[in-house]
């Protein structure tokens, strides 16, 4: 990455690794109330349309 920028994939993986470790240490304290990474069909279509328009 350029100076001052962030590697989003690497940062997301680091965060996920930390949360996974916490959950494994005490799984009774964790429960997801939503689908963490899923986006709705409507949002997905908007993103796809925007990406196509940007090309």
Residue pairs with C-beta under 8 A, 6 or more apart in sequence:
1 7
22 30
23 30
39 47
